[in-house]
Amino acid sequence: MEDPSFEVIGVVKDAKNQGLEEPPLPEAWVPYTVTGSGERGVLVRTINDPLLMLSAVRREIWATDRNVALTFTGSMEGFISQFSYAGPRFAFLMMAIFATIGLVLVTIGVYSVISYTASRQTHEIGIRMALRVRPTDVLQLVIRMGARLVVLGLAIGLLVSLALSRVIASQLWGVSPYDPVTLASVAAVLLLTGLVACWVPARRATRVDPLVALRYE
């Protein structure tokens, strides 16, 4: 037809028709009898497990036309999971793995720095212990020293993450790169991890023998 016209018989609400990350785009559904192209599908509603119906549906389709090739057979849930969630799920898994590795490295790094710093102050700690300073005071001294480094690192990390948030904004949907809950949760986890890493060398410092510490060079 030179000037085809169509009658609109219905309008549906917006749906994610370009993937989870992309906003909905305009789309028109035209009968296959008009276009003669495009994928065709058969949807079957059942109250039981839909995968148990595959054999019966396959037999009915082949009884009508034995030459029909059946592809993407499965449940609607599996179809959506494969084509919409597989990519984001894999990306989330990789990010979780790298985040866990980063958290372990942070813990090891803080522990190493605080342990080294405490060992450099063994002589000073021995003098304090010889002057009858309570072990809890030594514990607080070492933890405060480590906490200052952790808080300073958190402040620098938050500033850098806010500056680079525009780079990762395209990889996020449903959450803002400046989400305060996410930033606060990450900061709290890192702060708690850092304090735990500080507590181990601080606890060791309280057990220093004053006589050994005074002779320590």
C-alpha positions in Angstrom: 0.0 0.0 0.0 1.3 3.5 -0.9 -0.4 5.2 2.0 -1.2 2.6 4.7 -3.3 3.5 7.7 -3.8 1.7 11.0 -6.4 1.8 13.7 -5.1 2.1 17.2 -7.1 -0.5 19.2 -5.4 0.0 22.6 -2.7 1.7 24.6 -0.6 0.1 27.4 1.4 1.7 30.2 5.1 2.2 30.1 7.3 -0.9 30.3 11.0 -1.7 30.3 11.3 -2.5 26.6 15.0 -1.7 26.1 16.5 -3.5 29.2 16.6 -2.6 32.9 19.1 0.1 32.5 17.4 2.1 29.7 14.3 4.2 30.0 11.1 3.0 28.1 11.0 4.0 24.4 8.0 4.4 22.2 6.9 1.2 20.6 4.0 0.1 18.4 2.7 -3.5 18.0 1.8 -4.3 14.4 0.1 -7.6 13.5 2.4 -10.2 12.0 0.0 -10.6 9.1 0.9 -7.0 8.1 4.7 -7.0 8.7 5.5 -10.6 7.8 8.6 -10.4 9.9 9.7 -10.5 13.5 9.8 -13.2 16.1 6.7 -15.1 17.0 5.9 -16.6 20.3 3.3 -18.7 22.1 2.5 -17.9 25.8 0.8 -20.5 27.9 -0.7 -19.8 31.3 -0.8 -22.6 33.8 -1.4 -23.0 37.5 1.3 -25.7 37.7 5.0 -25.6 37.0 5.2 -24.2 33.4 8.2 -26.3 32.6 6.1 -29.4 33.0 3.9 -28.1 30.1 6.8 -27.9 27.5 6.3 -31.4 26.1 2.6 -31.0 25.7 2.9 -27.6 24.1 5.6 -28.9 21.8 3.5 -31.8 20.7 0.5 -29.5 19.9 2.7 -27.1 17.8 4.3 -29.9 15.8 0.9 -31.5 15.3 -0.1 -28.3 13.5 3.2 -27.8 11.6 6.1 -30.2 11.9 8.6 -27.8 10.3 8.3 -25.2 13.1 11.6 -24.8 14.9 11.1 -24.1 18.7 13.7 -21.9 20.4 13.9 -20.1 23.8 11.6 -22.6 25.4 11.1 -22.1 29.1 9.3 -20.1 31.7 8.7 -16.4 31.5 10.6 -16.0 34.8 13.6 -17.8 33.2 13.3 -15.7 30.0 13.4 -12.5 32.0 16.2 -13.7 34.2 18.3 -14.6 31.1 17.8 -11.6 29.0 17.3 -8.8 31.6 19.1 -9.9 34.8 22.0 -12.0 33.7 24.2 -9.1 32.8 23.5 -7.0 35.9 23.8 -10.0 38.1 27.2 -10.9 36.7 28.4 -7.3 37.1 27.1 -7.2 40.7 29.0 -10.5 41.4 32.2 -9.1 40.0 31.8 -5.9 42.0 31.1 -7.8 45.1 34.3 -9.9 44.6 36.5 -6.9 44.0 34.9 -5.1 47.0 35.6 -8.0 49.3 39.2 -8.1 48.1 39.5 -4.4 48.6 38.1 -4.7 52.2 40.6 -7.5 53.0 43.4 -5.3 51.7 42.2 -2.3 53.7 42.1 -4.5 56.9 45.6 -5.9 56.2 46.9 -2.4 55.4 45.5 -0.8 58.5 46.7 -3.6 60.7 50.2 -3.5 59.2 50.5 0.3 59.6 49.2 0.4 63.2 51.3 -2.7 64.2 54.4 -1.0 62.8 53.7 2.3 64.4 53.0 0.6 67.8 56.3 -1.3 67.5 58.1 2.0 66.9 56.7 3.3 70.1 57.5 0.2 72.2 60.1 2.2 74.3 57.5 5.0 75.0 54.9 2.4 75.9 57.3 0.8 78.3 58.0 4.1 80.0 54.2 4.6 80.4 53.8 1.1 81.8 56.7 1.6 84.2 54.9 4.8 85.4 51.9 2.7 86.3 49.8 3.8 83.4 46.8 1.6 83.1 46.7 -0.9 80.2 43.3 0.6 79.1 45.0 3.9 78.7 47.7 2.4 76.4 44.9 0.6 74.5 43.0 3.8 74.0 46.2 5.6 72.9 47.0 3.1 70.2 43.4 2.9 69.0 43.1 6.7 68.8 46.3 6.8 66.8 44.9 4.3 64.3 41.4 5.8 64.3 42.8 9.2 63.2 44.4 7.4 60.2 41.2 5.5 59.4 39.1 8.7 59.6 41.5 10.6 57.4 41.5 7.8 54.8 37.7 7.7 54.9 37.4 11.4 54.3 39.8 11.3 51.4 38.0 8.2 50.0 34.6 9.9 50.2 35.9 13.0 48.4 37.4 10.9 45.7 34.3 8.8 45.3 32.1 11.8 45.0 34.4 13.3 42.4 34.4 10.1 40.4 30.7 9.3 40.8 29.8 10.8 37.4 32.1 8.1 35.8 30.0 5.2 37.3 26.6 6.9 37.0 26.0 5.2 33.7 26.4 1.8 35.4 23.8 2.5 38.0 20.0 2.4 37.9 17.4 2.7 40.6 19.9 4.4 42.9 21.8 7.7 42.8 25.6 7.7 42.8 25.3 10.2 45.7 22.9 7.9 47.7 23.5 8.9 51.3 22.5 5.5 52.7 25.0 3.7 50.5 27.8 6.1 51.3 27.1 6.0 55.1 26.9 2.2 55.1 30.2 1.8 53.3 31.9 4.4 55.6 30.5 2.6 58.6 31.8 -0.8 57.4 35.2 0.6 56.7 35.4 2.4 60.0 34.4 -0.7 61.9 36.9 -2.8 60.0 39.6 -0.2 60.6 38.9 -0.1 64.3 39.0 -3.9 64.6 42.4 -3.9 62.7 43.6 -1.3 65.2 42.5 -3.2 68.2 44.7 -6.2 67.6 48.1 -4.4 67.8 46.7 -2.1 70.5 45.9 -5.2 72.6 49.4 -6.5 72.0 50.9 -3.2 73.1 49.1 -3.5 76.5 51.0 -6.8 77.2 54.4 -5.3 76.7 56.8 -6.0 79.6 58.1 -2.6 80.9 61.6 -4.0 81.5 61.8 -5.4 78.0 60.3 -2.3 76.5 62.8 0.0 78.3 65.7 -1.9 76.7 64.0 -1.9 73.3 65.8 0.2 70.6 
